[in-house]
Amino acid sequence: MLTPSLAMSSLSLYKDPKLSTLSIIRKNNQLNGDEEAKFEEKDFCQLCGVEFKKIFKPRHHCRSCLRSVCSNCSKGSGKNRMCDMCITEEENQELKNTYEGVLDQKQAQLEALKHRIINLDSKTEAKKKQLEIEKQNLQKNLEEKLNEAQDQLKDEVKKSNHLKIELEYKREELLKSTEDKSEAESYLTHKRNDLKIIQQKLADKETELAKTHAKVMKYQLES
């Protein structure tokens, strides 16, 4: 038994170049005798309700839904013509299938993009963690270098203070040595002056002695 759904499943769309509407033909192109016997024989159009005898229009049988329809409700042509309602339903189904295919494709693209974003986020997070580790290591190295520089500065300050103390000690020793030297020179100067006085006195005594000696010699000659 042929049902409308089975009948529709064996149909495909084609564009009749002589008509402005779409016609649908069966893929098998022919109906066998058993199928033709299943057409509904009615005296009126089963779509719009008009009686065929009153309008004097031929009756057609839709090859999809098998109903009796008038020419107004079945504008196609050919042996395997269909009613306009079935054509519209078939067109809508084709459009639905097309849109569903496009939707599935877009959904697949969105899923691929989603996975790509997740992958990029993972790489970004890993890079962020790596940068954080490098930042911590750099900060640690800077702190170590700063501590090392501070220790070196403390050592230099200690050396400087020690050198200042040593220079102060040397300065005091030098000042003391200078004072001792000045005192010695003063003493020597004083002694030199005393020596000069003594030498002058000796010279005077020698002069006086010479005069006395001369007087003695003169006296001896005269006597």
C-alpha positions as CSV (number, residue, x, y, z in Angstrom):
1,M,0.0,0.0,0.0
2,L,1.4,3.4,-1.0
3,T,1.1,6.1,1.6
4,P,1.6,9.9,1.1
5,S,4.9,9.8,3.0
6,L,6.2,7.0,0.9
7,A,5.0,8.7,-2.2
8,M,6.8,12.0,-1.2
9,S,10.0,10.1,-0.4
10,S,10.2,9.0,-4.0
11,L,9.9,12.5,-5.4
12,S,12.5,15.1,-6.5
13,L,12.2,18.8,-7.5
14,Y,12.8,20.1,-11.0
15,K,12.3,23.4,-12.8
16,D,10.1,23.2,-15.8
17,P,11.5,25.8,-18.3
18,K,8.0,26.3,-19.8
19,L,6.3,27.1,-16.4
20,S,6.8,29.7,-13.7
21,T,6.2,27.2,-10.9
22,L,8.1,24.2,-9.8
23,S,6.9,20.7,-10.8
24,I,7.9,17.6,-9.0
25,I,8.4,14.2,-10.6
26,R,9.0,10.8,-9.2
27,K,12.4,9.4,-9.3
28,N,10.9,6.1,-10.6
29,N,9.0,8.3,-13.2
30,Q,6.1,5.8,-13.4
31,L,3.3,4.6,-11.2
32,N,2.4,0.9,-11.3
33,G,-1.1,-0.3,-11.5
34,D,-1.5,-0.9,-7.8
35,E,-0.5,2.7,-7.1
36,E,-2.9,4.1,-9.6
37,A,-5.7,2.2,-8.0
38,K,-5.2,4.0,-4.8
39,F,-6.0,7.5,-6.2
40,E,-9.0,9.0,-4.5
41,E,-11.8,9.5,-7.0
42,K,-13.8,12.5,-5.9
43,D,-16.3,14.8,-7.7
44,F,-14.8,17.9,-6.1
45,C,-11.3,19.3,-5.5
46,Q,-10.0,18.1,-2.2
47,L,-8.0,21.3,-1.7
48,C,-10.4,24.1,-2.6
49,G,-13.7,22.2,-2.6
50,V,-14.9,23.2,-6.0
51,E,-17.1,20.6,-7.9
52,F,-15.6,19.5,-11.2
53,K,-18.9,19.2,-13.0
54,K,-19.8,22.9,-12.2
55,I,-16.6,24.4,-13.4
56,F,-16.0,22.0,-16.3
57,K,-12.4,21.7,-15.3
58,P,-10.4,18.4,-15.6
59,R,-9.7,16.5,-12.6
60,H,-6.1,15.6,-11.7
61,H,-4.6,13.2,-9.2
62,C,-1.6,14.4,-7.2
63,R,1.2,11.8,-7.4
64,S,2.2,12.7,-3.9
65,C,-0.9,12.8,-1.7
66,L,-3.0,10.9,-4.2
67,R,-5.9,13.3,-3.8
68,S,-8.2,14.6,-6.6
69,V,-7.4,18.3,-7.3
70,C,-8.5,20.9,-9.9
71,S,-6.2,22.6,-12.3
72,N,-6.1,25.7,-10.2
73,C,-4.7,23.7,-7.3
74,S,-2.3,21.8,-9.5
75,K,-0.6,24.2,-11.9
76,G,2.2,21.9,-12.9
77,S,2.1,19.6,-15.9
78,G,3.3,16.2,-17.0
79,K,2.3,12.8,-16.2
80,N,3.6,12.8,-12.7
81,R,2.2,16.2,-11.8
82,M,1.6,17.1,-8.1
83,C,-0.8,19.5,-6.4
84,D,0.5,23.0,-5.4
85,M,0.2,22.1,-1.7
86,C,2.5,19.1,-2.1
87,I,4.9,21.2,-4.2
88,T,5.0,23.9,-1.5
89,E,5.5,21.3,1.2
90,E,8.3,19.6,-0.8
91,E,9.9,23.0,-1.5
92,N,9.7,23.9,2.2
93,Q,11.2,20.5,3.0
94,E,14.0,21.1,0.6
95,L,14.6,24.6,2.0
96,K,14.5,23.1,5.5
97,N,17.0,20.4,4.6
98,T,19.2,23.1,3.0
99,Y,19.0,25.4,6.0
100,E,19.6,22.4,8.3
101,G,22.7,21.5,6.3
102,V,23.9,25.1,6.5
103,L,23.1,25.2,10.2
104,D,25.0,21.9,10.8
105,Q,27.9,23.3,8.8
106,K,27.9,26.6,10.8
107,Q,27.5,24.6,14.0
108,A,30.6,22.5,13.1
109,Q,32.5,25.7,12.3
110,L,31.4,27.2,15.6
111,E,32.5,24.0,17.4
112,A,35.9,24.1,15.6
113,L,36.2,27.8,16.6
114,K,35.3,27.0,20.1
115,H,38.0,24.3,20.4
116,R,40.5,26.7,18.8
117,I,39.6,29.4,21.3
118,I,39.9,26.9,24.2
119,N,43.2,25.8,22.8
120,L,44.4,29.4,22.5
121,D,43.1,30.1,26.0
122,S,45.1,27.0,27.3
123,K,48.2,28.2,25.5
124,T,47.7,31.8,26.8
125,E,47.2,30.5,30.3
126,A,50.4,28.4,30.0
127,K,52.3,31.4,28.7
128,K,50.9,33.5,31.5
129,K,52.1,31.0,34.0
130,Q,55.5,30.8,32.4
131,L,55.8,34.6,32.4
132,E,54.8,34.7,36.0
133,I,57.5,32.2,36.8
134,E,60.1,34.2,34.8
135,K,58.9,37.4,36.6
136,Q,59.3,35.7,40.0
137,N,62.8,34.4,39.0
138,L,63.8,37.9,37.8
139,Q,62.6,39.5,40.9
140,K,64.4,37.0,43.0
141,N,67.6,37.6,41.1
142,L,67.3,41.3,41.4
143,E,66.7,41.0,45.2
144,E,69.8,38.8,45.5
145,K,71.9,41.3,43.5
146,L,70.5,44.1,45.6
147,N,71.4,42.3,48.8
148,E,74.8,41.5,47.5
149,A,75.3,45.2,46.5
150,Q,74.2,46.3,50.0
151,D,76.6,43.8,51.6
152,Q,79.4,45.2,49.5
153,L,78.5,48.7,50.3
154,K,78.5,47.9,54.1
155,D,82.0,46.3,53.6
156,E,83.2,49.4,51.8
157,V,81.8,51.7,54.6
158,K,83.6,49.6,57.2
159,K,86.8,49.8,55.2
160,S,86.3,53.6,54.8
161,N,85.7,54.0,58.5
162,H,88.7,51.9,59.4
163,L,90.8,54.0,57.0
164,K,89.5,57.2,58.5
165,I,90.5,55.9,62.0
166,E,93.9,54.9,60.7
167,L,94.5,58.2,59.0
168,E,93.4,60.1,62.2
169,Y,95.9,58.0,64.2
170,K,98.6,58.7,61.7
171,R,97.8,62.4,61.7
172,E,98.0,62.5,65.5
173,E,101.3,60.7,65.4
174,L,102.6,63.1,62.7
175,L,101.5,66.1,64.8
176,K,103.2,64.6,67.9
177,S,106.3,64.0,65.9
178,T,106.2,67.5,64.5
179,E,105.8,69.0,68.0
180,D,108.8,66.9,69.3
181,K,110.9,68.0,66.3
182,S,110.0,71.6,66.9
183,E,110.9,71.3,70.6
184,A,114.2,69.7,69.7
185,E,115.0,72.4,67.2
186,S,114.2,75.1,69.8
187,Y,116.5,73.4,72.3
188,L,119.3,73.1,69.8
189,T,118.8,76.8,68.8
190,H,119.0,77.7,72.5
191,K,122.2,75.6,72.9
192,R,123.7,77.1,69.8
193,N,123.1,80.5,71.2
194,D,124.8,79.5,74.4
195,L,127.7,78.0,72.4
196,K,128.0,81.3,70.5
197,I,128.1,83.2,73.8
198,I,130.7,80.8,75.2
199,Q,132.7,81.0,72.0
200,Q,132.5,84.8,72.1
201,K,133.7,84.8,75.7
202,L,136.5,82.4,74.7
203,A,137.5,84.8,71.9
204,D,137.5,87.7,74.3
205,K,139.6,85.7,76.7
206,E,142.0,84.8,73.9
207,T,142.3,88.5,73.0
208,E,142.8,89.5,76.5
209,L,145.3,86.7,77.0
210,A,147.2,87.8,73.8
211,K,147.3,91.4,75.1
212,T,148.7,90.2,78.4
213,H,151.2,88.0,76.7
214,A,152.4,91.0,74.6
215,K,152.8,93.1,77.7
216,V,154.8,90.3,79.3
217,M,157.1,90.0,76.4
218,K,157.5,93.8,76.2
219,Y,158.4,94.0,79.9
220,Q,160.9,91.2,79.5
221,L,162.6,93.0,76.6
222,E,162.7,96.2,78.4
223,S,164.3,94.7,81.5
